[in-house]
Amino acid sequence: MSAENPSSDLRMVEREQRRQGTATRSAAPDQKGLADLAAQVATPTAEELEKLRAELISEGEARNRRIERFVREGPLKPVPRIVVPVSENDL
């Protein structure tokens, strides 16, 4: 089998190295080669920050209202289901 697929031999060797804790650091991705993602992030404008702040405030207020309602009324009650009696003759 391994003669047919040489990559399986390599995987087996790497697996055994990891198991023994002797894997080399070269197996880890090169950190210098990765792009600096922080440099690619656009800085938010004051308008975007204000919009986000307003959304967070409104979400917080809605959450507070739900909590107050829960404390006042208790948990949501399930909708009552209609119980239909079934006789053995109907089966």
C-alpha positions as CSV (number, residue, x, y, z in Angstrom):
1,M,0.0,0.0,0.0
2,S,2.7,2.5,1.0
3,A,4.5,1.9,-2.3
4,E,1.4,3.0,-4.2
5,N,1.0,6.2,-2.2
6,P,4.3,7.8,-1.0
7,S,2.5,10.6,0.8
8,S,1.0,8.1,3.2
9,D,4.6,7.2,4.3
10,L,5.3,10.8,5.0
11,R,2.1,11.2,7.0
12,M,2.9,8.1,9.0
13,V,6.4,9.4,9.8
14,E,5.0,12.8,10.8
15,R,2.3,11.2,12.9
16,E,4.9,9.1,14.7
17,Q,7.1,12.2,15.3
18,R,4.1,14.0,16.8
19,R,3.3,11.1,19.0
20,Q,6.9,11.0,20.3
21,G,7.0,14.8,20.6
22,T,10.0,15.1,18.3
23,A,8.2,17.0,15.5
24,T,10.4,19.8,14.1
25,R,9.5,23.4,14.2
26,S,9.7,23.4,10.4
27,A,6.4,21.6,10.3
28,A,4.7,24.7,11.8
29,P,3.7,27.5,9.3
30,D,6.2,30.3,8.8
31,Q,4.9,33.3,10.8
32,K,6.9,35.8,8.8
33,G,5.3,34.7,5.6
34,L,1.8,35.4,6.8
35,A,0.3,38.7,5.9
36,D,-0.2,41.3,8.6
37,L,-4.0,41.1,8.9
38,A,-4.2,44.1,11.3
39,A,-2.7,46.3,8.6
40,Q,-5.5,45.3,6.3
41,V,-8.4,46.2,8.6
42,A,-10.0,49.5,7.9
43,T,-10.2,51.9,10.7
44,P,-13.8,52.7,11.7
45,T,-15.2,56.2,11.1
46,A,-16.8,58.2,13.9
47,E,-20.1,57.7,12.2
48,E,-19.7,53.9,12.2
49,L,-18.7,54.0,15.8
50,E,-21.7,56.1,16.8
51,K,-24.0,53.7,14.9
52,L,-22.5,50.7,16.7
53,R,-22.8,52.4,20.0
54,A,-26.5,53.3,19.4
55,E,-27.1,49.6,18.3
56,L,-25.5,48.3,21.5
57,I,-27.4,50.7,23.7
58,S,-30.7,49.7,22.1
59,E,-29.9,46.0,22.4
60,G,-29.0,46.5,26.0
61,E,-32.2,48.3,26.7
62,A,-34.2,45.5,25.0
63,R,-32.4,42.9,27.0
64,N,-33.1,44.8,30.3
65,R,-36.8,45.0,29.4
66,R,-36.9,41.2,28.8
67,I,-35.2,40.5,32.1
68,E,-37.6,42.9,33.9
69,R,-40.5,41.2,32.3
70,F,-39.2,37.8,33.2
71,V,-38.8,38.8,36.8
72,R,-42.3,40.3,36.9
73,E,-44.2,37.6,35.0
74,G,-42.0,34.5,35.3
75,P,-40.8,32.3,32.5
76,L,-42.8,32.0,29.3
77,K,-45.6,29.5,29.7
78,P,-46.0,26.9,26.9
79,V,-49.1,27.1,24.8
80,P,-51.7,24.6,26.0
81,R,-52.2,21.7,23.6
82,I,-55.5,20.2,22.9
83,V,-55.7,16.6,24.2
84,V,-57.7,14.4,21.8
85,P,-58.8,11.2,23.4
86,V,-58.0,8.2,21.3
87,S,-59.9,5.0,21.7
88,E,-58.4,1.6,20.9
89,N,-61.0,1.2,18.1
90,D,-59.5,4.1,16.2
91,L,-56.1,2.4,15.9
